[in-house]
């Protein structure tokens, strides 16, 4: 009888004891759809792009984690470009209408000047007169310049115009030096990185204020859209960036009359609704571009990285993508531009775990079921089974001894 009860108990433990769940099936992999791409016969080698951590969340939504094409369901194929990465987004709703490898990190070239504007424009009085220094004009020989003269005096507003219209690296140096205060240019570069972080532009790391090539300097098509949205919500930036031409101030005695500069962004004159943007080129970045245009109540931004001059120049390739974007219906989306508030949540570390007593035990009751941990449930069942076997053995010994006493 004792043996029967022990066997029944063992069977009960075996039946009701939890078993290990089967290993989860591998996650489905999404097929990478190649972007419509045109190339030239030979492209100069460019620095390798850092690989993103596959375990990290994709800023803007999971569909933007692709290394290929992301477009809304049912959308027509986007135009062919020579860009290694691009994106089209709505600046007001934040909807990403389409993208190609949007988080690919590459050298920015002069579109980095948009990040300089995002970080420094609010800090500087446009009427402040800056005296150019030798360090401002002592930039690499292959830099694009607006033509500062050491000792010349220029209003901050003029420096912003020279930065955006002529892509002046000398203007970038002067603005960064003044905006950085006692910390100079280095402090402004640090502020640029802090601004990128605030906006959620986590693919971005600035090393120079101008975008001149430097190791470990990167941004992405997605990040450029975040930075553009910040700038194009500032009337002062739009005023500077949309100027078609400007009379550069004189700097006597070397430049007694000044000269006229022109806006290099042809989107303003050759695309209906063009608002502004920025061109860029270096050997390592190739052609980069940011353009913004408006039709009706929609403001779209296009960002392009790593392009060549086929099938057209980068700004022209941008107009074909803008046309495609404006053709998408309202609400069409493959992701979104994160807000500053969303970015702050992404950057907030999870709270550190602290030891705690299970609520039921603290109240003196029986603790509820604990979360299943692989191996723990099985170990518990084995221990229980071993204990019951021991009891079974002990019971059997007792019965044998009793039987012997009866026979004696």
Wavefront OBJ file of the C-alpha trace (Angstrom):
o trace
v 0.000 0.000 0.000
v 2.840 2.347 0.894
v 4.568 1.425 -2.347
v 1.417 2.165 -4.308
v 1.070 5.609 -2.737
v 4.696 6.478 -3.450
v 4.400 5.402 -7.076
v 1.238 7.462 -7.455
v 2.992 10.487 -5.970
v 5.924 10.075 -8.323
v 3.555 9.834 -11.303
v 1.710 12.958 -10.141
v 4.930 14.985 -9.926
v 5.957 13.756 -13.367
v 2.614 14.749 -14.888
v 2.092 18.174 -13.315
v 5.718 19.328 -13.179
v 6.481 21.988 -15.859
v 8.609 20.899 -18.777
v 11.081 22.958 -20.755
v 9.501 24.845 -23.623
v 10.922 24.109 -27.061
v 13.505 26.556 -28.362
v 11.853 29.411 -30.284
v 11.974 29.147 -34.041
v 14.486 31.444 -35.746
v 13.047 34.878 -36.513
v 11.907 35.370 -40.064
v 14.414 37.238 -42.157
v 13.225 39.995 -44.435
v 14.415 39.818 -47.987
v 16.610 42.790 -48.865
v 15.273 44.436 -52.006
v 18.071 46.171 -53.936
v 17.660 49.878 -54.618
v 17.384 50.995 -58.260
v 21.040 51.826 -58.835
v 23.131 53.305 -61.617
v 26.900 53.401 -61.470
v 29.935 54.513 -63.401
v 32.590 52.133 -64.653
v 35.053 52.933 -61.882
v 34.300 54.523 -58.523
v 37.229 55.654 -56.370
v 37.528 53.602 -53.181
v 35.951 55.200 -50.136
v 36.343 54.383 -46.431
v 34.393 51.400 -45.170
v 31.205 52.253 -43.338
v 30.951 51.047 -39.724
v 28.478 48.225 -39.317
v 25.518 48.976 -37.086
v 24.829 46.776 -34.089
v 22.082 44.358 -35.190
v 20.847 44.160 -31.590
v 20.361 47.926 -31.324
v 16.890 49.358 -31.968
v 16.413 50.907 -35.397
v 15.772 54.620 -34.957
v 12.678 55.526 -36.950
v 11.183 52.044 -37.130
v 12.225 48.486 -38.047
v 11.699 48.866 -41.789
v 14.460 51.469 -41.832
v 16.946 48.860 -40.660
v 17.274 47.539 -44.187
v 20.425 47.791 -46.251
v 18.228 47.887 -49.349
v 14.995 49.533 -50.432
v 12.034 50.430 -48.202
v 8.890 51.798 -49.895
v 5.187 51.720 -48.982
v 3.118 48.771 -50.144
v 1.797 49.339 -53.639
v 4.099 52.294 -54.336
v 5.651 52.683 -57.760
v 9.339 51.892 -57.957
v 11.451 54.932 -57.080
v 13.775 56.407 -59.701
v 17.219 55.045 -60.368
v 20.060 56.916 -58.669
v 23.766 56.422 -58.127
v 23.420 57.122 -54.386
v 24.621 54.522 -51.928
v 21.913 55.772 -49.555
v 18.934 58.132 -49.763
v 15.717 59.023 -48.000
v 12.556 61.063 -48.636
v 10.541 62.278 -45.650
v 7.793 64.720 -44.739
v 9.226 67.467 -42.522
v 5.877 68.239 -40.904
v 4.319 64.824 -40.270
v 7.639 63.055 -39.828
v 6.580 60.260 -42.194
v 9.407 58.569 -44.069
v 8.009 57.991 -47.549
v 10.848 55.840 -48.841
v 14.492 55.071 -48.292
v 17.523 53.180 -49.511
v 19.912 51.980 -46.781
v 18.919 54.972 -44.622
v 21.193 54.200 -41.667
v 24.346 53.598 -43.704
v 27.101 55.712 -42.138
v 29.324 57.604 -44.574
v 31.421 60.759 -44.759
v 29.126 63.804 -44.914
v 31.179 66.332 -46.910
v 29.684 69.847 -46.768
v 26.168 68.791 -45.764
v 27.806 68.659 -42.314
v 27.484 72.437 -42.320
v 23.781 71.893 -41.616
v 24.726 70.348 -38.285
v 26.987 73.334 -37.563
v 23.997 75.595 -38.205
v 21.697 73.475 -36.020
v 24.135 73.687 -33.116
v 25.512 77.231 -33.416
v 22.993 79.459 -35.189
v 20.823 80.027 -32.068
v 23.917 80.955 -30.028
v 25.242 83.780 -32.189
v 23.905 87.310 -32.576
v 23.572 87.842 -36.349
v 24.764 91.438 -35.928
v 27.952 90.493 -34.098
v 30.995 91.569 -36.153
v 33.749 88.948 -36.307
v 37.341 89.706 -37.214
v 38.740 86.852 -39.303
v 41.973 85.302 -38.047
v 44.816 83.460 -39.724
v 43.439 80.208 -38.348
v 40.104 80.888 -40.064
v 41.685 81.230 -43.486
v 44.369 78.565 -42.953
v 42.184 75.703 -44.168
v 43.234 72.812 -46.446
v 44.153 73.926 -49.946
v 41.411 71.876 -51.607
v 38.689 73.384 -49.419
v 35.748 75.322 -50.793
v 36.095 78.946 -49.676
v 33.972 82.058 -49.558
v 37.024 84.305 -49.405
v 37.621 85.547 -45.851
v 40.643 87.780 -45.398
v 42.576 87.691 -42.135
v 41.852 90.972 -40.364
v 38.636 91.501 -42.310
v 35.497 92.196 -40.305
v 32.293 90.327 -41.140
v 28.854 90.219 -39.521
v 27.814 86.773 -38.299
v 24.861 86.928 -40.703
v 27.294 87.271 -43.622
v 29.292 84.280 -42.373
v 26.151 82.131 -42.344
v 25.349 83.190 -45.891
v 28.921 82.451 -47.020
v 28.698 79.069 -45.315
v 25.436 78.049 -46.984
v 25.661 79.651 -50.426
v 29.358 79.124 -51.198
v 30.001 76.270 -48.758
v 32.900 78.257 -47.303
v 35.122 76.177 -45.031
v 36.722 79.451 -43.952
v 33.307 80.706 -42.837
v 32.764 77.409 -40.987
v 36.066 77.864 -39.144
v 35.203 81.431 -38.108
v 31.695 80.535 -36.950
v 32.916 77.496 -35.003
v 35.699 79.494 -33.347
v 33.363 82.268 -32.206
v 30.475 79.997 -31.182
v 32.848 77.877 -29.092
v 33.860 80.801 -26.876
v 36.953 80.020 -24.839
v 36.819 76.439 -26.109
v 37.044 77.572 -29.712
v 36.370 75.208 -32.579
v 36.729 72.079 -30.436
v 33.900 73.218 -28.179
v 31.656 73.812 -31.190
v 32.378 70.365 -32.611
v 31.447 68.922 -29.215
v 28.233 70.972 -29.318
v 27.507 69.617 -32.808
v 27.778 66.061 -31.523
v 25.590 66.917 -28.549
v 22.980 68.408 -30.877
v 23.018 65.305 -33.075
v 22.477 63.180 -29.975
v 19.599 65.414 -28.835
v 17.885 65.075 -32.204
v 18.268 61.289 -32.271
v 20.855 61.408 -35.058
v 22.801 58.529 -33.576
v 24.625 57.612 -36.794
v 26.371 60.986 -36.731
v 29.798 61.846 -35.368
v 31.391 65.178 -36.291
v 35.134 65.782 -36.247
v 35.306 68.997 -38.310
v 32.760 71.839 -38.420
v 32.891 72.021 -42.224
v 32.561 68.333 -43.135
v 36.088 68.165 -44.526
v 37.109 64.499 -44.529
v 38.407 63.161 -41.224
v 38.682 59.673 -39.723
v 35.661 58.562 -37.679
v 33.446 61.284 -39.153
v 30.084 59.934 -40.331
v 26.409 60.619 -40.773
v 23.493 58.902 -42.530
v 20.630 59.756 -44.858
v 18.242 59.346 -41.923
v 20.228 61.636 -39.638
v 20.504 64.329 -42.301
v 16.703 64.455 -42.475
v 16.492 64.965 -38.697
v 19.062 67.760 -38.877
v 17.326 69.380 -41.859
v 13.997 69.359 -40.038
v 15.552 71.251 -37.129
v 17.058 73.878 -39.427
v 14.052 74.403 -41.687
v 11.874 75.126 -38.675
v 14.042 78.220 -38.019
v 13.112 81.276 -40.095
v 16.625 82.746 -39.873
v 18.150 79.622 -41.371
v 15.606 79.518 -44.195
v 16.271 83.203 -44.930
v 20.018 82.612 -45.279
v 19.766 79.299 -47.089
v 17.244 80.432 -49.705
v 19.147 83.510 -50.890
v 20.020 83.293 -54.564
v 22.916 85.755 -54.358
v 24.609 88.060 -51.865
v 27.016 90.980 -51.983
v 29.971 89.934 -49.875
v 31.257 92.698 -47.533
v 34.395 94.611 -48.424
v 37.513 94.048 -46.319
v 39.853 96.956 -47.045
v 42.614 97.405 -47.887
v 42.972 93.955 -49.513
v 39.376 93.842 -50.725
v 38.031 97.393 -50.954
v 34.808 96.596 -52.849
v 33.684 93.097 -51.914
v 32.140 90.737 -54.456
v 28.988 88.814 -55.241
v 28.431 85.172 -54.323
v 25.820 82.789 -55.744
v 23.817 79.976 -54.221
v 25.205 76.633 -55.430
v 21.930 74.799 -54.788
v 20.143 74.814 -58.147
v 17.012 73.338 -56.592
v 16.013 76.922 -55.764
v 15.887 78.036 -59.375
v 15.173 74.851 -61.306
v 12.622 72.968 -59.219
v 9.081 74.252 -58.515
v 8.622 74.740 -54.799
v 12.318 74.473 -53.956
v 13.020 75.957 -50.508
v 16.663 75.216 -49.882
v 19.240 72.630 -48.898
v 22.954 71.973 -49.168
v 25.387 70.411 -51.613
v 28.558 68.547 -50.718
v 31.507 66.737 -52.222
v 34.802 65.250 -51.080
v 36.902 62.404 -52.414
v 35.892 60.159 -49.534
v 32.237 61.166 -49.289
v 31.613 61.506 -53.037
v 28.516 63.636 -53.743
v 26.121 64.329 -50.890
v 22.969 66.397 -50.991
v 20.048 67.677 -48.905
v 17.095 69.380 -50.603
v 13.734 70.642 -49.338
v 10.708 71.560 -51.439
v 7.054 72.386 -50.814
v 3.907 71.563 -52.767
v 0.554 72.467 -51.294
v 0.825 71.855 -47.572
v 3.592 69.248 -47.839
v 7.266 69.955 -47.189
v 9.475 67.081 -48.237
v 13.183 66.595 -47.667
v 15.445 64.396 -49.755
v 18.854 63.303 -48.489
v 21.498 61.661 -50.667
v 24.844 60.116 -49.757
v 27.655 58.587 -51.774
v 26.377 59.555 -55.220
v 28.190 60.020 -58.505
v 27.228 62.394 -61.310
v 25.238 59.731 -63.158
v 22.458 59.652 -64.213
v 22.680 63.349 -63.240
v 24.216 65.587 -60.605
v 23.192 64.870 -57.031
v 20.734 67.759 -56.742
v 19.046 66.634 -59.960
v 18.798 63.073 -58.706
v 17.232 64.597 -55.619
v 14.489 66.224 -57.695
v 13.488 62.865 -59.188
v 13.176 61.438 -55.681
v 11.147 64.466 -54.577
v 8.799 63.953 -57.535
v 8.374 60.333 -56.475
v 7.757 61.396 -52.870
v 5.118 63.994 -53.755
v 3.311 61.303 -55.763
v 2.827 59.181 -52.624
v -0.543 59.546 -50.897
v -0.852 61.158 -47.484
v -0.183 58.630 -44.772
v 2.134 56.481 -46.884
v 5.072 55.580 -44.686
v 7.844 53.093 -43.978
v 8.972 54.769 -40.763
v 9.146 58.160 -39.098
v 11.507 60.908 -38.051
v 11.840 60.686 -34.287
v 11.026 63.737 -32.209
v 13.379 65.156 -29.611
v 11.130 63.640 -26.938
v 11.335 60.204 -28.548
v 15.088 60.543 -28.868
v 15.376 61.326 -25.158
v 13.499 58.121 -24.318
v 15.741 56.114 -26.637
v 18.773 57.463 -24.815
v 17.412 56.883 -21.296
v 19.080 53.777 -19.832
v 16.765 51.193 -18.250
v 16.549 51.365 -14.431
v 19.083 49.210 -12.598
v 17.508 46.082 -11.080
v 17.255 46.144 -7.289
v 16.757 43.133 -4.959
v 13.171 42.774 -3.801
v 11.030 40.340 -1.852
v 8.184 38.669 -3.747
v 4.940 40.450 -2.710
v 3.182 37.272 -1.580
v 6.112 36.198 0.611
v 6.363 39.679 2.134
v 2.708 39.430 3.134
v 3.247 36.046 4.782
v 1.453 34.067 2.102
v 2.690 31.546 -0.407
v 4.776 33.048 -3.180
v 3.123 32.915 -6.570
v 4.547 31.205 -9.627
v 7.961 32.576 -10.578
v 9.033 33.352 -14.121
v 10.229 30.249 -15.908
v 13.989 30.058 -16.306
v 15.376 27.385 -18.650
v 16.828 24.543 -16.595
v 15.340 25.696 -13.273
v 12.008 23.865 -13.672
v 13.711 20.674 -14.795
v 16.108 20.783 -11.846
v 13.191 21.159 -9.445
v 11.445 18.107 -10.935
v 14.606 16.002 -10.730
v 15.133 16.913 -7.067
v 11.511 16.113 -6.247
v 11.744 12.810 -8.070
v 14.976 11.914 -6.267
v 13.360 12.736 -2.941
v 10.365 10.547 -3.684
v 12.623 7.692 -4.782
v 14.472 8.000 -1.475
v 11.190 7.906 0.405
v 10.137 4.934 -1.690
v 13.357 3.132 -0.780
v 13.022 3.978 2.904
v 9.432 2.787 2.934
v 10.412 -0.463 1.301
v 13.136 -1.065 3.911
v 10.657 -0.411 6.737
v 8.180 -2.876 5.227
v 10.861 -5.564 4.867
v 11.963 -5.113 8.476
v 8.354 -5.369 9.644
v 7.915 -8.527 7.588
v 11.025 -10.038 9.160
v 9.747 -9.243 12.656
v 6.471 -11.015 11.853
v 8.290 -14.159 10.680
v 10.563 -14.258 13.771
l 1 2 3 4 5 6 7 8 9 10 11 12 13 14 15 16 17 18 19 20 21 22 23 24 25 26 27 28 29 30 31 32 33 34 35 36 37 38 39 40 41 42 43 44 45 46 47 48 49 50 51 52 53 54 55 56 57 58 59 60 61 62 63 64 65 66 67 68 69 70 71 72 73 74 75 76 77 78 79 80 81 82 83 84 85 86 87 88 89 90 91 92 93 94 95 96 97 98 99 100 101 102 103 104 105 106 107 108 109 110 111 112 113 114 115 116 117 118 119 120 121 122 123 124 125 126 127 128 129 130 131 132 133 134 135 136 137 138 139 140 141 142 143 144 145 146 147 148 149 150 151 152 153 154 155 156 157 158 159 160 161 162 163 164 165 166 167 168 169 170 171 172 173 174 175 176 177 178 179 180 181 182 183 184 185 186 187 188 189 190 191 192 193 194 195 196 197 198 199 200 201 202 203 204 205 206 207 208 209 210 211 212 213 214 215 216 217 218 219 220 221 222 223 224 225 226 227 228 229 230 231 232 233 234 235 236 237 238 239 240 241 242 243 244 245 246 247 248 249 250 251 252 253 254 255 256 257 258 259 260 261 262 263 264 265 266 267 268 269 270 271 272 273 274 275 276 277 278 279 280 281 282 283 284 285 286 287 288 289 290 291 292 293 294 295 296 297 298 299 300 301 302 303 304 305 306 307 308 309 310 311 312 313 314 315 316 317 318 319 320 321 322 323 324 325 326 327 328 329 330 331 332 333 334 335 336 337 338 339 340 341 342 343 344 345 346 347 348 349 350 351 352 353 354 355 356 357 358 359 360 361 362 363 364 365 366 367 368 369 370 371 372 373 374 375 376 377 378 379 380 381 382 383 384 385 386 387 388 389 390 391 392 393 394 395 396 397 398 399 400 401 402 403 404 405 406 407 408
